[in-house]
Amino acid sequence: MPYSDFQTLGQIHKELGITIKDANKLYTHIDPVELTQWFRETMEILKYFIGTCQQV
């Protein structure tokens, strides 16, 4: 069954017996930071190129 066929975490647990632990506290001590303009622009450029490549 392809990954895209799963609709919910509950379905994954039921059909595959996998338990997702989403209460991960690994990075809770790190404060969020403001995204830089460079990062935003880079993500926009990548989004364009990824979309263009998938159409080929």
Residue pairs with C-beta under 8 A, 6 or more apart in sequence:
1 15
6 12
6 15
9 20
9 22
12 18
12 20
13 19
13 20
